[in-house]
Amino acid sequence: MGTICSLLYAKQELFASVYLSLQKELGLSVPALSLADLVKTHLNSFRLFQHAADIPAPFVEDREKMVARTMQIVELASETWLVTGRHPVPIVTAAAFLSWQSLQPAARLTCTFARFCKLAGVDLPPPAHLRLKELLEILLRMASKLAWLRVFNMDKKTVVKHIGDLLQHRIFLLKNAFCLEDEEEQCAAAPSEGSPGSPPAAGGAVQEKGHPLEGKRQREGSPRPLLPPCLINPRKRLRTAALSASDSAITGDEPISDSEIEQYLRGPEEIRAFRKAKAWQ
């Protein structure tokens, strides 16, 4: 409900009152299954919480620890627009894989996503690989803002070791790793030099002259706006082919014959109805 209100620029109290009155008038029964309940239900089907012959001992994990860590990652995904408008099972599966790896990274980093799902006895949804990639990108941006991780060359493998620290400082890291869209516009509109009436500083002039790409580097290193993936990486639209000379000469005022109309009528009932209507003319 909060996401819908933010997209519609509506007050949450007003939207909630309209929603509840509509639900009452239409007699709708809305299931009260939350995202936390879905995480617990989905993880209860995993086979990684008990020792078995086909599961290596380092791969067995405590149920409560894994549910708690998975729930934290799913909440992070929800705050970064990775859950809205998508099927939740692929996201929960990807979050469970990351939480399972992060609890014992030394023994589990070499395990692939497909093998994890096979050992857990669950299906691997096709979009889960993309959800995993998006989660890792968010974690990498957060890791770049954590002071004691800047000295390391973080990648998608090593960042899993520090998921606990990233989740512990989640609010601070999200605020520094991303910015709101209006904040980015203000930063872009702010002049890089002093006021128009005052001359630039000497040191600033030398730096600008000696490093012409300094401003570009600062813009590239600045936090990007926190937007849904569909806005950051929009789908490419196919270009329509150029019209031929004969097609471009069509104005739409050309006469249409009866036989041409009949070829668009799909069923015999439509043809009979058309002939019946034509008989009255």
N, C-alpha and C positions, 0 to 999 in steps of 0.2 A: 504494500500500500504506500509506503514511503517513497518507493521508486516512481510509482505512477504520479504521485503528487508533485515530485520534483520535475518530472517531465512535462506535466500540465501546468506548472506554476500555480497550483491550487493549495489552499489551506487544508492541512491534514484533518482537522476537526470537522470542517464542512464536508469534505469528501467522505469521511467515515460515517457521518450522519446520513448522507444520501445513500451510501452503500448499504447501511443497515436497514433503512426504510425500504429500499428496493428489494432487499433480501426477504424482508417480512411480507411485503405486498405480493411478491411472486411465489412465496413459499419455497424458497430455495434452501437446499441442505448442502452447506459447504463443509467439506472435511477439514478437520482441525489438525492435519498432519504438518508439522513444522519441519524445517530443514534439519534440526537436531534429531528429530525422530527418524527421519529418513537415513541419516548417517548411522545411527545405532542399528536400525533394521537391516541396512545393507551390510554393515560389518559383522553382524551376527551370523551371516551365511559364510564367512571366511573360515578356512580350515587351518589357519596359522596360529590358533590359540591353544592347540593341544599337540603333544608330541605324536608323531606318526612315522611309519617306516619310510614313506616317500618324501618326508619333509626333513631337511637337515636341522640339526639342533640349533645352530645360530639363527635360523630363520623363524623360530617360534617366538612369539611376542605376547606380552601381557595384554589382555583385552582392554582393560580400563585405560592403560597408557595410550594405546593406539587410538581408541575412540576419542580421548581428550585431545590428542595432537591432531587427529584428522579434523575434528570440529573446529579447531583454531585455524587450520589452513582453509577450510571451507568458508569460514567467516572472513578471512582475508580475501578470498576470491570474490565473495559477495560485495565487499567494500571497494573492490577494483573493477567492478562491472563484468566479471567473468561468469556470473550466475544468471543475470537478468536475461530473460527470453530464451533460455537454453534448457535442454533436458538435464536434470540434476545428476543422474546416475554416472555419466562420464566424468563429471567434475569430482564427484565423491570418490570414484575409483582412482582418479589421478591423485587426489589429495591423500587417499589411504596409502598409495604407493610411496609418496614422498614422506609421509609420517613414519611408515614402516622402515624406510631406509635411514631416516634421520635418527631413529632411536638407537640403532647399532650400525653406523655407517661403515666401519672397518670391514665387517663381514658381509655387507649387503649392497655396497655400491656397484659391485660387478654383476648383480642380478638385473636382468632386463625386465621391462614392463610386462612383456608377454609371459615370461617365465613366472613372474610374481602372480599374475592372474591364474595361470595354470596350477601353481602350487596352492593358491587360495581356493581353487575350485569355483571361480566365477568367470563369467564371460568378459571379454575385452571389447567394450563398445568402440566402434570405428572412430568417433570424435575424441576418444580419450587421449590419444597421442597429441592432438592439437591442444586440448585443455592442459595437458602436462607441459607442453612447450610454453604456453601462455603463463602458467604459474611460475615456471622457472625464470622467465623474463622479468616478472614482477619481483621475485626474490633477488635476482641479480641487481636490479636497480636499487632495491632497499639495502643490499650489502654494500653498494658503493657509497652509501651515506653513513655507514657504521665505522667509527674511528679506527677500531682495532682490526678491521678487516681490509682497510685500504692498502696495507702493506703487502697483501697477498694478491696473486693473480687469480681472481675468482673466475670459475667457469661453471657450467651446468652440473658438473660432477661435484666439485669441491663446495659449492654453495649449500649442498644438502647437509653437510656436516654442521653448518651453523644455523639451521632452521630454528632451533630452540632460541637462540639469541635474537634472531630477526623477529620472531613472534612475540618475544618478551617486550621488545621496544617497537612494536608494530605502529602505534599511533605516531610516534615521533618520526620514524623512518618514512612512513607514507607522506607525512606533511613535508618532509624535506626532499623526497625523491620525486614527488609530483607536485603540480600546482594547478589551481583552478584556471579555467579558460580566461576569465576576466582578469586574473592576475597576470597571465602571460601577455594579454593585450596591453596592460598598463606598463609592463616591463619593455615591451617592444616600442610603445609610444614615447617612453621616457627618453629625453635627449641624452646622448652619450657624452656630450661636452657640457660646458657651463652654460650660463644664460647667454642669449644672443648679444647682449650689450657688453659682456665682459670677455676679454681675450682669453684663449686657452692657456693653461699653465705650461711652463717651459718643459717640465719633465714629461707632461702628458703629450706634448707635441713630439718630443724625441721618441717616446715609446710608440706613438702612432706611426711615426715615420720608419722606425726600425722594425716594427712588427706589423705589417699591413694586414695580416690574417688574425690578429689578436681578437678583434671583435667577433669574427666568425667562430673562433674557437670557444669564446665565452658563450655565444648563442648555442653552439652544439652541446656544451657541457651543462647548460641550464636545464632545470627539470621540465619535462614535457607535461602537458595537461593530462589530467586523469579522465580519460574518455573511454567509452566502450570500444572493444576491438574492431567492430564494424565501421567505426568512424576513423580509427587510426589506420586501418588497412582495408579501405573499401574495395569492393569487387570491381574489377575492370569491366567496363561496358564495351560490348562488341561494336565496332564501327560498322555502320551501314554502308553497303556498297554504293558507289556513285551511280546515279540514274543514267540510263542510256538515252540517246537522242529521241528514240520513239517513246520511252516512258516519260521523259520530261515534257514532251509535247501534249500529254494528256492533261486536260483542264478540268474534267469532271462533269462537263456539260454534254458529253457524248450520249446519243440515244442508246437505250438498253432494250434489246429484243426480248420477246417472251421466252424464247428457248434459252437465253442466257439466264433469265430469272429462274426457270424451272430446274436448272442444274444445281442451284443452291438449295433447293427444297429436298431435304434428306429422306423423308419417309413418304409412303403412299398416302397416309392420312393427310399430310400437309399438301400433297399434290391435289387430292380430291377437294380439300377445303379451298385451295386457290382457284380451281376450276369452277367450284360452286359460287365463289364470290365474283368471279369474272363473268358468270352468266347473268348476273344482275346488272351489269353495266350496260 
